[in-house]
Amino acid sequence: MADHTKTEHSQNTSNVLCDACHGNQKLSAVKSCLQCVTSFCETHLENHKTAARLIKHKLIDPVDNLEDYICVKHEKPLELFCRDDQTFLCPICIEIGHKAHNIVPIEQESGDQRAQLEKTQAKVKMMIQDRIKKTEEIKSSEKNNNVKSLTALIERCLSELLEVIGEKQKAAEKQAEELLKELEQEMTELKSRETALEQLSHTEDHLHLLRTCSSVCSLPQVKSRTSNITDMNIDLTTEVFEKALQGLQENIKMELKKFFEITHCPHRPSVVQESSASSFSSFTDTENKIYFSKSSTSPKRVEKMNKKAFKLAACIEFVTAHVFLFAVNVILDPKTAHPKLILSKDRKQVKHSGSWRDVPNNPERFDSSSCVLGKDGFSCGKIYYEVEVGEKTEWDLGMARESIERKGKITVCPENGFWSIWLRNGDEYVANESCPVPLSLKDKPQKVGVFVDYEEGLVSFYNVETKALIYSFTGQSFTEKIYPFFSPCNKRGDVNTKPLIIY
């Protein structure tokens, strides 16, 4: 930094031309004489080095405005500084109004001010480093804001909590953005001041240093930031979520208990009261996972109750997946796309073109079914992604294992390595189990969320707008990489022409 500043200073002084040179070929000045009020090149400066009457003249680095270095009243060099009046003086000025004042050579005053300048420099550098550190804290906080604590708590919450989390997250992000802007603006001002201080610290021009030092050495007006940046005043705390979750969990339990009592003895309300203890004994809460035992209920009723409990748990799982905990960036793999499919440039959309494209028939490519896989496969953990299906009348979505058959006719089912649902004829939804399961949906989904828990063998589908579970493949055994699986299906004239869009 110092070398750069010196070079820059040297470049500036080299622009001053020698006053003694004649014609258009004037050389650059190397020194300016305060007594002669003239700037000289190396050749014309020689007399000041040899002539006895000129050797005592005061030479400074070349400057354009030499008259500013001369006393206006007495036409003598300004060589002294009055600390009482904070003004520059020539030797004659001392005798007129400054005899009893604290007078020092400008070199001495410049040295004292330079020491103060260096202290200010150090403070500015510390302030810049402090703001860089706090900026990194904010950015890190944005990425990891309560994720660890929320993971354990949100895993069992209901869909109503999603709106609360979204509002709090937006508030936190807004405050972080505002604070980042303030810090970046302060850093710009501080770096500008640091540059000015650095340049001033290397100048040999004492008069210029003293004239500008007071304004440059004053610290910029910035806010004091002594508190921990990550402790922003956002009500996004574990305690808030824990209270909300506890209330929601109690509501779930109460509803399930009521459901059990009604189904256990539908025709004799009095028996419900008499057998409430036994009813609750059949209702179990193990590690906050709710399920019913078969001790006092018929298998069919137990199955119905456990299905309802599973739907509630699945709804909770959807919230967890949706709150930025397991979201992954899915893009399409063009090497797997059927020749009639067209992918967008960002590989986030796929639609049927209606005509065969000339593409390599590589082993990964589907050649009969209009399908395409995601670029990246997954072999552990949990993932979540969303697909906009809009008003399409036909589509397929799900997951597929790496070793699936891609040539010829394909039957999608778990035994063949597919876990998917589809839409046909505009309103016929099916889960592609070994025996296809027709799905009766209350609302037609515009956007479908896909959640996968590799270790648990779970693939779930959700209506993103209503947060409702559409279907889940459970108890699966994944032994290799599995990939997101898509089919926009054939377009039929002007019908079903829209693309599937991945979010």
C-alpha positions as CSV (number, residue, x, y, z in Angstrom):
1,M,0.0,0.0,0.0
2,A,2.8,2.4,1.0
3,D,4.8,1.7,-2.2
4,H,1.7,2.2,-4.3
5,T,1.1,5.6,-2.7
6,K,4.7,6.7,-3.1
7,T,4.5,5.8,-6.8
8,E,1.3,7.7,-7.2
9,H,2.8,10.7,-5.4
10,S,5.8,10.5,-7.7
11,Q,3.6,10.4,-10.8
12,N,1.7,13.5,-9.5
13,T,5.0,15.6,-8.9
14,S,6.4,14.5,-12.3
15,N,3.6,16.5,-13.9
16,V,5.2,19.8,-12.7
17,L,7.4,21.2,-15.5
18,C,10.6,23.1,-15.1
19,D,10.1,26.9,-15.2
20,A,13.7,27.5,-16.5
21,C,13.3,25.3,-19.6
22,H,12.4,27.1,-22.8
23,G,10.4,26.1,-25.8
24,N,8.0,23.1,-26.0
25,Q,10.5,20.5,-24.7
26,K,10.2,21.4,-21.0
27,L,11.5,18.7,-18.7
28,S,9.8,17.6,-15.5
29,A,10.8,19.5,-12.4
30,V,12.5,17.7,-9.5
31,K,12.4,20.4,-6.9
32,S,10.7,23.8,-6.3
33,C,12.6,26.6,-4.6
34,L,10.6,28.7,-2.1
35,Q,13.0,31.7,-2.3
36,C,13.1,31.7,-6.1
37,V,9.4,30.7,-6.3
38,T,10.5,28.6,-9.3
39,S,10.5,24.9,-10.1
40,F,13.7,23.3,-11.6
41,C,14.6,20.2,-13.6
42,E,17.7,18.3,-12.7
43,T,19.9,20.4,-15.0
44,H,18.7,23.8,-13.9
45,L,18.8,22.8,-10.3
46,E,22.6,22.4,-10.5
47,N,23.3,26.0,-9.5
48,H,21.4,25.5,-6.2
49,K,23.8,22.7,-5.4
50,T,27.0,24.6,-6.2
51,A,26.4,28.4,-5.9
52,A,27.1,29.6,-2.3
53,R,24.2,32.1,-2.3
54,L,21.7,29.5,-3.6
55,I,22.7,26.5,-1.4
56,K,20.8,28.0,1.6
57,H,17.6,28.2,-0.4
58,K,14.8,26.0,0.8
59,L,13.9,23.3,-1.7
60,I,10.7,21.1,-1.6
61,D,9.2,18.5,-3.9
62,P,7.9,20.2,-7.1
63,V,4.4,21.8,-6.7
64,D,2.2,23.7,-9.1
65,N,1.0,26.2,-6.6
66,L,4.2,27.7,-5.3
67,E,2.5,31.0,-4.4
68,D,0.6,29.1,-1.7
69,Y,3.8,28.4,0.1
70,I,4.8,32.1,0.2
71,C,3.6,34.7,2.7
72,V,1.2,37.1,1.0
73,K,2.2,40.0,3.2
74,H,6.0,39.7,3.2
75,E,6.7,37.5,0.2
76,K,8.8,35.2,2.2
77,P,8.5,31.4,2.5
78,L,6.1,30.1,5.1
79,E,8.5,28.2,7.3
80,L,6.9,28.4,10.7
81,F,3.7,27.4,12.4
82,C,1.9,29.3,15.3
83,R,0.2,26.8,17.6
84,D,-1.7,29.5,19.4
85,D,-3.4,30.9,16.2
86,Q,-3.1,27.7,14.2
87,T,-1.6,29.6,11.2
88,F,1.5,29.6,9.0
89,L,4.1,32.3,9.4
90,C,7.2,33.6,7.7
91,P,10.1,34.9,9.8
92,I,8.9,38.5,9.5
93,C,5.4,37.6,10.7
94,I,6.8,36.5,14.1
95,E,7.8,40.1,14.9
96,I,4.2,41.4,14.0
97,G,1.7,39.9,16.5
98,H,3.3,36.5,17.3
99,K,6.3,37.3,19.6
100,A,4.9,35.6,22.7
101,H,3.2,32.8,20.9
102,N,4.2,29.1,20.7
103,I,6.0,29.1,17.3
104,V,7.6,25.9,15.9
105,P,9.1,25.0,12.5
106,I,6.5,23.5,10.1
107,E,8.7,20.3,10.0
108,Q,8.2,19.8,13.7
109,E,4.5,20.5,13.6
110,S,4.2,18.2,10.6
111,G,6.0,15.4,12.5
112,D,3.6,15.8,15.5
113,Q,0.5,15.8,13.2
114,R,1.9,12.8,11.4
115,A,2.1,10.8,14.6
116,Q,-1.6,11.7,15.2
117,L,-2.4,10.7,11.7
118,E,-0.9,7.3,12.2
119,K,-3.0,6.7,15.3
120,T,-6.1,7.7,13.3
121,Q,-5.0,5.3,10.5
122,A,-4.8,2.5,13.0
123,K,-8.3,3.2,14.4
124,V,-9.8,3.3,10.9
125,K,-8.2,0.0,10.0
126,M,-9.6,-1.6,13.2
127,M,-13.1,-0.2,12.4
128,I,-12.9,-1.6,8.9
129,Q,-11.8,-5.1,10.2
130,D,-14.6,-4.9,12.8
131,R,-17.2,-4.3,10.2
132,I,-15.8,-7.0,7.9
133,K,-16.1,-9.4,10.8
134,K,-19.7,-8.3,11.6
135,T,-20.6,-8.6,7.9
136,E,-19.4,-12.2,7.9
137,E,-21.3,-12.9,11.1
138,I,-24.5,-11.7,9.5
139,K,-24.0,-13.7,6.4
140,S,-23.2,-16.8,8.4
141,S,-26.2,-16.2,10.6
142,E,-28.5,-15.9,7.6
143,K,-27.4,-19.4,6.5
144,N,-27.5,-21.1,9.9
145,N,-30.2,-19.1,11.7
146,N,-31.5,-21.5,14.3
147,V,-31.3,-24.5,11.9
148,K,-29.8,-26.8,14.4
149,S,-32.4,-26.0,17.1
150,L,-35.3,-25.9,14.7
151,T,-34.5,-29.3,13.1
152,A,-35.4,-31.1,16.3
153,L,-38.4,-29.0,17.1
154,I,-40.1,-28.4,13.7
155,E,-39.9,-32.1,12.8
156,R,-43.3,-32.8,14.4
157,C,-45.2,-29.5,13.9
158,L,-48.4,-28.9,11.9
159,S,-48.8,-27.0,8.7
160,E,-50.1,-23.8,10.5
161,L,-46.5,-23.3,11.8
162,L,-45.2,-22.8,8.3
163,E,-46.7,-19.3,8.0
164,V,-45.2,-18.2,11.4
165,I,-41.8,-19.4,10.3
166,G,-42.0,-17.7,6.9
167,E,-43.0,-14.3,8.5
168,K,-40.2,-14.5,11.0
169,Q,-37.6,-15.6,8.4
170,K,-38.6,-12.6,6.2
171,A,-38.3,-10.2,9.1
172,A,-34.9,-11.6,9.9
173,E,-33.7,-11.4,6.3
174,K,-35.0,-7.8,5.9
175,Q,-33.2,-6.6,9.0
176,A,-30.0,-8.4,8.0
177,E,-30.2,-6.8,4.5
178,E,-30.6,-3.3,6.0
179,L,-27.8,-3.9,8.4
180,L,-25.5,-5.2,5.6
181,K,-26.2,-2.1,3.5
182,E,-25.3,0.2,6.5
183,L,-22.1,-1.7,7.2
184,E,-21.1,-1.7,3.5
185,Q,-21.7,2.0,3.2
186,E,-19.7,2.6,6.4
187,M,-16.8,0.4,5.0
188,T,-16.8,2.4,1.8
189,E,-16.5,5.7,3.7
190,L,-13.8,4.2,6.0
191,K,-11.8,2.8,3.1
192,S,-11.9,6.2,1.4
193,R,-10.7,7.8,4.6
194,E,-8.0,5.1,4.9
195,T,-6.8,5.9,1.4
196,A,-6.6,9.6,2.1
197,L,-4.7,9.0,5.4
198,E,-2.3,6.6,3.6
199,Q,-1.5,9.1,0.9
200,L,-1.1,11.9,3.5
201,S,1.2,9.8,5.6
202,H,3.7,9.5,2.8
203,T,3.7,13.1,1.6
204,E,6.9,15.2,2.1
205,D,4.9,18.3,1.7
206,H,4.6,19.5,5.3
207,L,2.4,22.5,4.5
208,H,-0.1,20.4,2.6
209,L,-0.1,17.8,5.4
210,L,-0.9,20.5,8.1
211,R,-3.6,22.0,5.9
212,T,-5.5,18.8,5.3
213,C,-4.6,16.8,8.5
214,S,-7.4,18.1,10.7
215,S,-10.2,17.2,8.2
216,V,-8.7,13.9,7.3
217,C,-7.9,12.8,10.8
218,S,-11.5,13.3,12.0
219,L,-13.2,9.9,12.1
220,P,-16.3,9.4,9.8
221,Q,-19.7,9.5,11.5
222,V,-20.6,5.8,11.9
223,K,-22.8,4.0,14.3
224,S,-21.3,2.3,17.4
225,R,-21.8,-1.4,17.0
226,T,-20.7,-3.0,20.3
227,S,-23.5,-5.5,20.5
228,N,-23.4,-9.0,19.0
229,I,-24.7,-8.7,15.4
230,T,-26.1,-12.2,15.5
231,D,-28.4,-11.3,18.4
232,M,-30.7,-9.3,16.2
233,N,-34.0,-8.2,17.6
234,I,-36.0,-10.7,15.7
235,D,-38.5,-12.9,17.6
236,L,-37.2,-16.0,15.9
237,T,-36.2,-18.0,18.9
238,T,-36.3,-21.6,20.0
239,E,-38.7,-20.6,22.9
240,V,-41.3,-19.2,20.5
241,F,-41.3,-22.3,18.4
242,E,-41.2,-24.6,21.3
243,K,-44.3,-23.1,22.8
244,A,-46.1,-23.2,19.5
245,L,-45.1,-26.8,18.9
246,Q,-46.1,-27.9,22.4
247,G,-49.6,-26.4,21.9
248,L,-49.9,-28.0,18.4
249,Q,-48.8,-31.4,19.7
250,E,-51.3,-31.3,22.5
251,N,-54.1,-30.5,20.0
252,I,-53.0,-33.4,17.8
253,K,-53.1,-35.8,20.8
254,M,-56.5,-34.5,21.9
255,E,-58.0,-35.0,18.4
256,L,-56.6,-38.5,18.1
257,K,-57.9,-39.4,21.6
258,K,-61.4,-38.2,20.6
259,F,-61.1,-40.1,17.4
260,F,-60.2,-43.3,19.2
261,E,-63.0,-42.9,21.8
262,I,-65.6,-42.4,19.0
263,T,-64.4,-45.3,16.9
264,H,-63.9,-47.6,19.9
265,C,-67.5,-47.3,21.1
266,P,-69.7,-45.4,18.6
267,H,-73.1,-46.4,19.9
268,R,-72.7,-46.1,23.7
269,P,-71.5,-42.7,24.8
270,S,-71.6,-43.8,28.5
271,V,-69.1,-46.5,27.8
272,V,-66.7,-44.0,26.5
273,Q,-66.6,-42.4,30.0
274,E,-66.3,-45.8,31.8
275,S,-63.6,-47.1,29.5
276,S,-61.6,-43.9,29.1
277,A,-58.6,-45.3,31.0
278,S,-58.5,-48.4,28.7
279,S,-58.9,-46.2,25.7
280,F,-55.9,-44.1,26.6
281,S,-53.9,-47.2,27.3
282,S,-54.4,-48.1,23.7
283,F,-53.1,-44.7,22.7
284,T,-49.3,-44.5,22.9
285,D,-46.9,-41.6,22.6
286,T,-43.3,-42.9,22.3
287,E,-40.6,-40.3,21.7
288,N,-43.5,-38.0,20.6
289,K,-44.5,-40.4,17.8
290,I,-48.2,-41.2,18.1
291,Y,-49.6,-44.6,17.2
292,F,-52.3,-47.0,18.4
293,S,-51.8,-50.6,19.7
294,K,-54.1,-53.5,18.9
295,S,-54.9,-54.5,22.5
296,S,-58.5,-53.5,22.5
297,T,-59.5,-52.6,19.0
298,S,-60.2,-54.5,15.9
299,P,-57.4,-54.6,13.3
300,K,-59.4,-52.6,10.7
301,R,-60.1,-49.8,13.2
302,V,-56.5,-49.7,14.3
303,E,-55.4,-49.5,10.7
304,K,-57.8,-46.6,10.1
305,M,-56.6,-44.8,13.2
306,N,-53.0,-45.3,12.4
307,K,-53.6,-44.0,8.8
308,K,-55.0,-40.8,10.3
309,A,-52.0,-40.5,12.7
310,F,-49.7,-41.1,9.7
311,K,-51.4,-38.4,7.7
312,L,-50.9,-35.9,10.6
313,A,-47.2,-37.0,10.9
314,A,-46.8,-36.7,7.2
315,C,-48.2,-33.1,7.3
316,I,-45.6,-32.3,10.0
317,E,-42.9,-33.9,7.9
318,F,-43.9,-31.6,5.0
319,V,-43.5,-28.5,7.2
320,T,-40.0,-29.6,8.2
321,A,-39.0,-30.3,4.7
322,H,-40.4,-27.1,3.4
323,V,-38.7,-24.8,5.9
324,F,-35.4,-24.7,4.0
325,L,-34.0,-27.7,6.0
326,F,-33.9,-30.3,3.2
327,A,-34.4,-28.3,0.0
328,V,-32.1,-29.3,-2.8
329,N,-31.4,-27.7,-6.2
330,V,-32.6,-30.1,-8.8
331,I,-31.7,-29.7,-12.5
332,L,-32.4,-32.0,-15.4
333,D,-29.9,-34.3,-17.0
334,P,-30.1,-33.9,-20.8
335,K,-28.3,-37.2,-21.4
336,T,-31.4,-39.0,-20.0
337,A,-34.1,-37.0,-21.8
338,H,-36.3,-38.8,-24.4
339,P,-35.6,-37.4,-27.9
340,K,-39.0,-35.7,-28.0
341,L,-38.4,-33.7,-24.8
342,I,-37.1,-30.1,-24.8
343,L,-35.2,-28.8,-21.7
344,S,-34.9,-25.1,-20.9
345,K,-31.4,-23.6,-20.9
346,D,-31.3,-23.6,-17.0
347,R,-32.5,-27.2,-17.1
348,K,-35.3,-26.4,-14.8
349,Q,-38.2,-27.0,-17.2
350,V,-39.2,-29.8,-19.5
351,K,-41.9,-30.1,-22.1
352,H,-42.9,-32.4,-25.0
353,S,-42.0,-31.1,-28.5
354,G,-44.1,-33.4,-30.5
355,S,-41.3,-34.3,-32.8
356,W,-38.2,-36.5,-32.7
357,R,-34.9,-34.7,-32.2
358,D,-31.5,-36.0,-33.5
359,V,-29.7,-36.8,-30.3
360,P,-27.2,-39.6,-29.4
361,N,-28.8,-42.9,-28.3
362,N,-26.6,-43.2,-25.2
363,P,-27.3,-45.9,-22.5
364,E,-28.7,-43.3,-20.1
365,R,-31.4,-42.0,-22.4
366,F,-35.1,-43.1,-22.4
367,D,-36.0,-44.1,-25.9
368,S,-39.6,-45.1,-25.6
369,S,-41.2,-43.3,-22.6
370,S,-41.2,-39.5,-22.5
371,C,-39.1,-39.3,-19.3
372,V,-36.1,-37.5,-17.9
373,L,-34.1,-37.8,-14.7
374,G,-32.5,-35.2,-12.4
375,K,-28.8,-34.6,-12.9
376,D,-27.8,-35.5,-9.3
377,G,-28.6,-38.7,-7.4
378,F,-28.9,-39.2,-3.7
379,S,-27.8,-42.1,-1.5
380,C,-28.4,-40.7,2.1
381,G,-30.3,-38.2,4.1
382,K,-33.4,-36.2,3.4
383,I,-34.2,-34.1,0.3
384,Y,-37.1,-31.9,-0.8
385,Y,-38.0,-30.2,-4.1
386,E,-41.1,-28.7,-5.7
387,V,-42.5,-29.0,-9.2
388,E,-45.1,-26.7,-10.8
389,V,-47.6,-28.8,-12.7
390,G,-50.1,-26.0,-13.3
391,E,-53.0,-26.9,-15.5
392,K,-51.4,-29.8,-17.3
393,T,-53.7,-32.7,-17.9
394,E,-51.0,-35.4,-17.7
395,W,-47.7,-35.7,-15.9
396,D,-45.5,-38.1,-13.9
397,L,-43.4,-37.2,-10.8
398,G,-41.3,-39.1,-8.3
399,M,-38.0,-40.8,-7.7
400,A,-36.2,-43.6,-9.6
401,R,-33.2,-45.7,-8.8
402,E,-30.0,-45.5,-11.0
403,S,-30.3,-49.0,-12.4
404,I,-33.8,-48.6,-13.9
405,E,-34.5,-49.9,-17.4
406,R,-34.5,-47.0,-19.9
407,K,-35.0,-48.7,-23.2
408,G,-38.3,-50.0,-24.5
409,K,-41.7,-49.9,-22.7
410,I,-41.5,-49.1,-18.9
411,T,-43.8,-50.0,-16.1
412,V,-43.4,-47.6,-13.2
413,C,-43.7,-49.3,-9.8
414,P,-41.5,-49.8,-6.8
415,E,-40.4,-53.3,-7.9
416,N,-39.0,-51.8,-11.1
417,G,-37.3,-49.0,-9.2
418,F,-39.9,-46.2,-9.5
419,W,-41.7,-44.4,-6.7
420,S,-44.1,-42.0,-8.5
421,I,-47.6,-40.6,-8.9
422,W,-49.2,-39.4,-12.1
423,L,-52.2,-37.5,-13.5
424,R,-54.2,-38.7,-16.5
425,N,-57.1,-37.2,-18.4
426,G,-57.1,-34.1,-16.3
427,D,-58.5,-35.5,-13.1
428,E,-57.3,-39.1,-12.6
429,Y,-54.6,-39.2,-10.0
430,V,-52.8,-42.5,-9.3
431,A,-50.0,-43.7,-7.0
432,N,-48.0,-46.2,-9.0
433,E,-47.7,-49.1,-6.5
434,S,-47.5,-52.7,-7.7
435,C,-51.3,-52.5,-7.7
436,P,-52.0,-48.9,-8.8
437,V,-53.8,-46.9,-6.1
438,P,-56.4,-44.3,-7.3
439,L,-56.2,-41.0,-5.4
440,S,-59.1,-38.9,-4.5
441,L,-57.9,-35.3,-4.1
442,K,-59.9,-32.5,-2.6
443,D,-57.9,-29.8,-4.3
444,K,-56.1,-30.1,-7.7
445,P,-52.5,-29.3,-7.0
446,Q,-50.8,-26.6,-9.0
447,K,-47.4,-27.3,-7.4
448,V,-46.3,-30.7,-6.0
449,G,-43.7,-31.1,-3.2
450,V,-41.6,-34.3,-3.2
451,F,-40.0,-35.3,0.1
452,V,-37.5,-38.2,0.4
453,D,-36.0,-39.8,3.6
454,Y,-33.5,-42.3,2.2
455,E,-32.8,-44.1,5.5
456,E,-36.5,-44.4,6.4
457,G,-37.4,-45.6,2.9
458,L,-39.9,-42.8,2.5
459,V,-41.1,-40.9,-0.6
460,S,-44.0,-38.5,0.0
461,F,-45.9,-36.1,-2.2
462,Y,-47.7,-32.9,-1.1
463,N,-50.0,-30.2,-2.4
464,V,-47.7,-27.2,-1.8
465,E,-50.6,-24.7,-1.7
466,T,-52.7,-26.6,0.8
467,K,-49.8,-28.4,2.6
468,A,-51.9,-31.6,2.3
469,L,-50.3,-35.0,1.9
470,I,-51.1,-36.6,-1.5
471,Y,-49.5,-40.0,-1.0
472,S,-46.5,-41.7,0.6
473,F,-44.5,-44.7,-0.3
474,T,-43.3,-46.1,3.0
475,G,-41.0,-48.9,4.2
476,Q,-39.0,-49.0,1.0
477,S,-35.5,-50.3,0.9
478,F,-33.1,-48.0,-1.1
479,T,-29.8,-49.8,-1.9
480,E,-28.4,-47.5,-4.6
481,K,-28.6,-43.9,-5.7
482,I,-32.1,-42.6,-6.5
483,Y,-32.8,-39.7,-8.9
484,P,-35.7,-37.2,-9.3
485,F,-38.0,-38.6,-12.1
486,F,-40.2,-36.5,-14.4
487,S,-42.4,-36.9,-17.4
488,P,-44.5,-34.1,-18.9
489,C,-46.2,-36.8,-21.0
490,N,-47.3,-36.4,-24.6
491,K,-48.9,-33.2,-25.9
492,R,-52.2,-33.7,-27.7
493,G,-52.7,-30.9,-30.2
494,D,-53.0,-27.7,-28.0
495,V,-53.6,-29.8,-24.9
496,N,-50.9,-30.6,-22.3
497,T,-48.3,-28.3,-23.9
498,K,-47.1,-26.5,-20.8
499,P,-43.8,-27.5,-19.2
500,L,-43.1,-29.0,-15.8
501,I,-41.1,-26.4,-13.8
502,I,-38.7,-27.3,-11.0
503,Y,-38.3,-25.0,-8.0
